[in-house]
C-alpha cells in the first residue's frame, strides 16, 4: 500500500479492515440500537480508513526520526504511539459523526 512508509501494509489488509469494520458497525448498531444500522455501517467503513491513515501518519513520523521502534523495553513493539495512533487520529471525527448522525 505504501512500501516506503509502512512495508507491511497491503491493500488487501485495508479491504479486509474496511469490510470487517463495516459489518461490525452494522451489527453493533442493529443489536444495540444506538444508531440506524446504515450509520453503523458507514461509521465502520469511514473509521477503518481514517484509522489506517492515522497509523500511516505515525509511521511517517517514526521513519522521519529514523526510529523504527519508539519503545526500548519490548523489541518489535513500536511504543505507545503504535497503540494510540489510530484512536488519536479518529477521535475528533468520531465525535463529529456522533453529533451529526445520532444527535444529542
C-alpha positions, 0 to 999 in steps of 0.5 A, a space after each residue: 500500500 505504501 512500501 516506503 512508509 509502512 512495508 507491511 501494509 497491503 491493500 488487501 489488509 485495508 479491504 479486509 479492515 474496511 469490510 470487517 469494520 463495516 459489518 461490525 458497525 452494522 451489527 453493533 448498531 442493529 443489536 444495540 440500537 444506538 444508531 440506524 444500522 446504515 450509520 453503523 455501517 458507514 461509521 465502520 467503513 469511514 473509521 477503518 480508513 481514517 484509522 489506517 491513515 492515522 497509523 500511516 501518519 505515525 509511521 511517517 513520523 517514526 521513519 522521519 526520526 529514523 526510529 523504527 521502534 519508539 519503545 526500548 523495553 519490548 523489541 518489535 513493539 513500536 511504543 505507545 504511539 503504535 497503540 494510540 495512533 489510530 484512536 488519536 487520529 479518529 477521535 475528533 471525527 468520531 465525535 463529529 459523526 456522533 453529533 451529526 448522525 445520532 444527535 444529542 
